[in-house]
């Protein structure tokens, strides 16, 4: 269950989104492999992770 106060902080909000999208860990949307690589960060939103 998402707690509203967790959505006020960008870091917590992105973590909630990741947990919702990938409850078993981040995976490729095409092949479902969990061998994904972090590809950096969004300069405008530093808490946002690119894969």
DOKOLMI-687426 format. One line per 10 residues: for each residue x negated, y, z of C-alpha. Coordinates in steps of 0.5 Angstrom, whole numbers, plus 2048, in hexadecimal, padded with zeros to 3 digits. Layout:
<rs>
X,Y,Z | ...;
</rs>
This chain:
<rs>
800,800,800 | 7FD,807,7FE | 7FD,80C,804 | 7FE,813,801 | 7F8,816,805 | 7F4,811,802 | 7F6,815,7FB | 7F4,81C,7FE | 7EC,81A,7FD | 7E9,819,7F6;
7E5,813,7F9 | 7EA,810,7FC | 7EF,811,7F7 | 7EA,80E,7F2 | 7E9,808,7F6 | 7F1,807,7F7 | 7F1,807,7EF | 7EC,802,7EE | 7EF,7FD,7F4 | 7F6,7FE,7F0;
7F3,7FD,7E9 | 7EE,7F7,7EB | 7F0,7F4,7F2 | 7EB,7EE,7F0 | 7E5,7F3,7EE | 7E4,7F7,7E8 | 7E4,7F3,7E2 | 7E4,7F4,7DA | 7EB,7F6,7D7 | 7EA,7F2,7D1;
7E6,7EB,7D3 | 7E8,7EC,7DB | 7E0,7EB,7DC | 7DE,7ED,7E3 | 7D7,7EF,7E0 | 7D8,7F6,7DF | 7D3,7FB,7E0 | 7D4,802,7E3 | 7D3,807,7DD | 7D2,80E,7E1;
7D7,813,7E4 | 7DB,818,7E1 | 7D8,81F,7E2 | 7DE,823,7E4 | 7E1,81D,7E9 | 7DB,81A,7EC | 7DF,815,7F0 | 7E1,812,7EA | 7DD,80C,7E7 | 7DC,80A,7E0;
7DC,803,7DE;
</rs>
